[in-house]
């Protein structure tokens, strides 16, 4: 997470995309990023790091994960607060897929663990936040991503120049919205693009 800390210190306004959403172009031929909407957690001269917010992790439910990670005993699985039941588990990207990264609202903060990103969005990658959510005193909004997307220095800029990605401002609905299936169209609509007009393949997916 060194990249993230560095970029956060540099702050926005230098052509970096921290706190923005990346939207994969329909022609994106890398299957891992097909129709991906990515929240950029860090972007600097050292590279970029982001979390895919619209690819659900198949067959993994947040309460089951809490049991698996021994955050709670299996016997407490049915007593979890509603908010914990509703946390979505996503495939955050192809890097470090065994690690969990929680994107969440800024009403929750752990000293030296939580990284504030932008506009009330934070990232925490420790078990403490999972314990807090299980107890019912975690953040109001949260998603758990397994893995993240990473770019080497200059790589993201290059991919944007080659029309691999569009970008738009982030909003809580795009990040935390429960309906992951509509986030791609919503993100495109945000920048005035109708998917049907953008891609001749629309409708054949």
C-alpha positions as CSV (number, residue, x, y, z in Angstrom):
1,X,0.0,0.0,0.0
2,X,3.0,2.3,-0.2
3,X,1.8,3.7,-3.6
4,X,-1.5,4.6,-2.0
5,X,0.1,6.5,0.9
6,X,2.4,8.4,-1.4
7,X,-0.3,9.4,-3.7
8,X,-2.6,10.4,-0.9
9,X,0.1,12.8,0.4
10,X,0.5,14.4,-3.0
11,X,-3.1,15.3,-3.2
12,X,-5.3,15.7,-6.3
13,X,-5.0,18.4,-8.9
14,X,-1.9,17.2,-10.7
15,X,-3.5,15.3,-13.5
16,X,-3.9,12.2,-11.3
17,X,-7.1,10.3,-11.0
18,X,-7.2,9.4,-7.3
19,X,-10.9,9.3,-6.2
20,X,-12.2,9.0,-9.8
21,X,-13.8,6.1,-11.5
22,X,-12.2,4.3,-14.5
23,X,-14.7,2.8,-17.0
24,X,-13.4,0.0,-19.3
25,X,-14.2,0.7,-23.0
26,X,-16.6,-2.0,-24.4
27,X,-13.8,-3.2,-26.7
28,X,-11.5,-4.0,-23.7
29,X,-10.0,-7.3,-24.6
30,X,-8.6,-8.2,-21.2
31,X,-11.2,-10.5,-19.8
32,X,-10.3,-9.5,-16.2
33,X,-11.4,-6.0,-16.8
34,X,-14.3,-6.6,-19.2
35,X,-17.0,-3.9,-18.4
36,X,-15.1,-3.0,-15.3
37,X,-15.8,0.1,-13.2
38,X,-12.8,0.8,-11.0
39,X,-12.5,3.2,-8.1
40,X,-8.9,4.7,-8.3
41,X,-7.5,4.6,-4.7
42,X,-4.1,6.0,-5.6
43,X,-2.4,7.4,-8.7
44,X,1.0,9.0,-8.8
45,X,4.3,9.0,-10.7
46,X,4.9,5.6,-9.0
47,X,1.9,4.0,-10.6
48,X,-1.8,3.4,-9.7
49,X,-4.0,1.2,-7.6
50,X,-7.7,0.7,-7.8
51,X,-10.6,-1.5,-6.8
52,X,-13.1,-3.0,-9.3
53,X,-16.5,-2.2,-7.8
54,X,-18.9,-4.1,-10.2
55,X,-17.5,-7.7,-10.5
56,X,-19.1,-9.8,-7.7
57,X,-17.1,-12.6,-6.3
58,X,-19.2,-15.6,-7.2
59,X,-20.6,-17.7,-4.4
60,X,-18.9,-15.8,-1.6
61,X,-21.1,-14.2,0.9
62,X,-19.6,-11.7,3.5
63,X,-20.9,-13.6,6.6
64,X,-19.3,-16.8,5.3
65,X,-16.1,-15.0,4.7
66,X,-16.2,-13.7,8.3
67,X,-16.4,-17.3,9.6
68,X,-13.7,-18.5,7.1
69,X,-11.3,-15.8,8.4
70,X,-12.2,-16.7,12.0
71,X,-13.5,-13.1,12.6
72,X,-16.6,-14.7,14.1
73,X,-17.4,-18.3,15.1
74,X,-19.8,-20.2,12.9
75,X,-22.4,-20.2,15.7
76,X,-22.6,-16.4,15.4
77,X,-23.2,-16.4,11.7
78,X,-27.0,-16.0,12.1
79,X,-26.7,-13.2,14.7
80,X,-24.9,-10.7,12.4
81,X,-26.3,-7.2,12.1
82,X,-28.3,-6.5,8.9
83,X,-25.6,-4.1,7.7
84,X,-23.0,-6.9,7.8
85,X,-25.3,-9.3,5.9
86,X,-25.5,-6.7,3.1
87,X,-21.8,-6.1,2.5
88,X,-21.0,-7.1,-1.0
89,X,-17.9,-9.2,-1.7
90,X,-16.3,-8.3,-5.0
91,X,-13.4,-9.4,-7.2
92,X,-11.4,-6.2,-6.7
93,X,-8.7,-7.0,-9.3
94,X,-6.1,-9.6,-10.3
95,X,-3.4,-8.5,-7.8
96,X,-3.2,-10.1,-4.3
97,X,-6.5,-11.9,-4.7
98,X,-6.1,-13.5,-1.3
99,X,-6.2,-10.2,0.5
100,X,-9.3,-8.2,1.4
101,X,-9.6,-4.5,0.8
102,X,-12.6,-2.7,2.3
103,X,-13.7,0.5,0.6
104,X,-16.0,2.4,3.0
105,X,-17.6,5.6,4.0
106,X,-15.5,8.0,6.1
107,X,-17.6,7.6,9.3
108,X,-15.2,4.9,10.3
109,X,-11.4,5.3,10.8
110,X,-8.6,3.2,12.3
111,X,-5.5,5.1,13.1
112,X,-2.5,4.0,10.9
113,X,-4.7,1.5,9.0
114,X,-7.3,3.6,7.2
115,X,-6.3,5.5,4.1
116,X,-8.6,8.5,3.4
117,X,-8.9,8.8,-0.4
118,X,-11.4,11.5,-1.4
119,X,-14.8,12.9,-0.7
120,X,-15.6,10.8,2.2
121,X,-14.3,7.5,0.8
122,X,-11.6,5.5,2.7
123,X,-9.7,2.2,2.3
124,X,-8.9,-0.2,5.1
125,X,-7.2,-3.5,4.6
126,X,-7.0,-5.0,8.1
127,X,-9.1,-7.5,9.9
128,X,-10.1,-4.9,12.5
129,X,-12.6,-3.3,10.1
130,X,-14.2,-6.7,9.5
131,X,-14.5,-7.3,13.2
132,X,-16.1,-3.8,13.6
133,X,-18.7,-4.6,10.8
134,X,-19.5,-7.9,12.5
135,X,-20.1,-6.2,15.8
136,X,-22.4,-3.6,14.1
137,X,-20.2,-0.6,14.7
138,X,-18.4,-0.5,11.3
139,X,-18.9,2.1,8.6
140,X,-22.4,2.9,7.2
141,X,-21.4,1.9,3.7
142,X,-18.7,-0.7,2.8
143,X,-17.7,-3.2,0.1
144,X,-15.1,-5.9,0.5
145,X,-12.9,-6.5,-2.5
146,X,-10.6,-9.5,-2.9
147,X,-7.5,-8.3,-4.7
148,X,-7.0,-5.0,-6.5
149,X,-5.9,-3.6,-9.9
150,X,-2.4,-2.2,-10.1
151,X,-0.5,-0.3,-12.8
152,X,3.2,0.4,-13.1
153,X,4.5,3.9,-13.5
154,X,3.0,5.5,-16.6
155,X,1.0,2.4,-17.5
156,X,-2.4,3.8,-16.7
157,X,-1.7,7.0,-18.6
158,X,-0.7,4.9,-21.6
159,X,-3.8,2.7,-21.5
160,X,-6.0,5.8,-21.3
161,X,-4.2,7.3,-24.4
162,X,-4.8,4.0,-26.2
163,X,-8.6,4.4,-25.5
164,X,-8.6,1.5,-23.0
165,X,-10.4,3.6,-20.3
166,X,-12.8,6.4,-19.8
167,X,-13.1,8.2,-16.5
168,X,-15.7,10.0,-14.5
169,X,-16.3,11.5,-11.1
170,X,-17.0,9.0,-8.3
171,X,-20.3,8.9,-6.4
172,X,-21.4,6.7,-3.5
173,X,-24.0,4.9,-5.6
174,X,-21.4,3.8,-8.1
175,X,-19.1,2.5,-5.3
176,X,-21.6,1.1,-2.8
177,X,-24.7,0.6,-4.9
178,X,-26.2,-2.9,-4.3
179,X,-27.0,-3.6,-7.9
180,X,-23.5,-4.3,-9.3
181,X,-25.0,-5.3,-12.7
182,X,-26.1,-1.7,-13.5
183,X,-23.0,0.1,-12.4
184,X,-21.3,0.0,-15.9
185,X,-24.2,1.6,-17.7
186,X,-24.7,4.1,-14.9
187,X,-21.0,5.1,-15.1
188,X,-21.2,5.6,-18.8
189,X,-24.4,7.5,-18.6
190,X,-22.7,9.8,-16.1
191,X,-20.4,11.0,-18.9
192,X,-23.2,11.2,-21.4
193,X,-22.6,7.9,-23.2
194,X,-25.3,5.5,-24.3
195,X,-23.8,1.9,-24.4
196,X,-26.0,1.0,-27.4
197,X,-24.4,3.9,-29.4
198,X,-20.9,3.2,-28.3
199,X,-20.6,-0.5,-29.2
200,X,-21.8,-2.4,-32.1
201,X,-21.5,-5.5,-29.9
202,X,-24.1,-4.2,-27.4
203,X,-26.9,-6.7,-27.2
204,X,-24.8,-9.7,-28.2
205,X,-23.0,-10.1,-24.9
